[in-house]
Amino acid sequence: MTKVFLLILLLQPDDTVVQNIVEVMACPPKKYLDLQFEPQRKAGLIKNWVAYCLPTDFNPKSKKGLGI
């Protein structure tokens, strides 16, 4: 079974990192993410942001751990 996760990392003005991961049906277009986070960056609410879309295989036959 494959699931898709969206990982969003926000670099805060105090240099801390806020992370959020959610399951999504499909990877969102970059334009959508730009519209959501670039205004926050330009306003100084966040220093920077990055997002990763991660298809993850939860195959029960696999003997490897996830992400290894």
Backbone torsions as a table, in degrees:
resi	resn	phi	psi	omega
1	MET	NA	130.1	178.1
2	THR	-109.1	132.7	175.7
3	LYS	-120.6	153.9	179.8
4	VAL	-115.4	129.8	-179.8
5	PHE	-120.2	144.1	175.0
6	LEU	-109.9	118.9	178.1
7	LEU	-104.6	124.5	179.0
8	ILE	-120.8	127.5	177.5
9	LEU	-117.5	126.3	-179.7
10	LEU	-115.6	123.6	175.3
11	LEU	-89.1	115.3	-176.1
12	GLN	-80.4	162.7	178.9
13	PRO	-58.0	-26.8	178.7
14	ASP	-91.1	14.1	178.2
15	ASP	70.6	12.1	170.5
16	THR	-82.6	161.3	-179.0
17	VAL	-117.3	128.7	173.6
18	VAL	-103.0	130.5	-179.1
19	GLN	-119.4	144.2	177.8
20	ASN	-143.5	132.7	176.0
21	ILE	-129.6	131.1	-179.4
22	VAL	-134.7	148.3	173.8
23	GLU	-79.5	134.0	179.9
24	VAL	-127.5	157.4	177.8
25	MET	-73.9	-33.8	179.2
26	ALA	-155.3	160.5	179.0
27	CYS	-67.9	130.5	179.1
28	PRO	-72.8	153.5	176.7
29	PRO	-64.8	146.9	178.9
30	LYS	-57.4	-36.5	-179.3
31	LYS	-58.4	-39.7	178.6
32	TYR	-62.2	-44.4	179.7
33	LEU	-67.9	-39.8	176.0
34	ASP	-57.9	-45.2	-179.8
35	LEU	-63.1	-29.8	-178.7
36	GLN	-81.5	-41.0	-170.2
37	PHE	-106.6	-25.7	-179.8
38	GLU	-63.5	-40.4	176.4
39	PRO	-60.6	-36.1	177.8
40	GLN	-66.3	-39.8	179.2
41	ARG	-66.5	-45.9	-178.5
42	LYS	-65.6	-30.3	178.8
43	ALA	-82.2	-5.6	179.7
44	GLY	82.8	9.2	178.6
45	LEU	-73.1	-28.7	172.9
46	ILE	-135.6	152.0	177.0
47	LYS	-79.0	-40.9	-178.1
48	ASN	-165.0	170.5	179.9
49	TRP	-150.8	157.9	174.5
50	VAL	-148.7	147.5	179.0
51	ALA	-134.7	140.4	178.3
52	TYR	-127.9	135.8	174.5
53	CYS	-103.1	124.1	-170.7
54	LEU	-123.5	97.5	171.0
55	PRO	-68.5	129.2	-175.6
56	THR	-127.2	127.5	-178.5
57	ASP	-93.6	116.9	176.1
58	PHE	-100.5	54.0	-178.7
59	ASN	-74.5	117.1	-178.7
60	PRO	-65.6	-16.9	-179.9
61	LYS	-81.7	-15.8	-179.3
62	SER	-72.5	135.6	179.5
63	LYS	-95.9	-5.3	179.4
64	LYS	-85.2	150.7	171.0
65	GLY	-74.2	160.9	179.4
66	LEU	-67.0	138.7	176.0
67	GLY	72.7	9.5	-179.4
68	ILE	-105.9	NA	NA
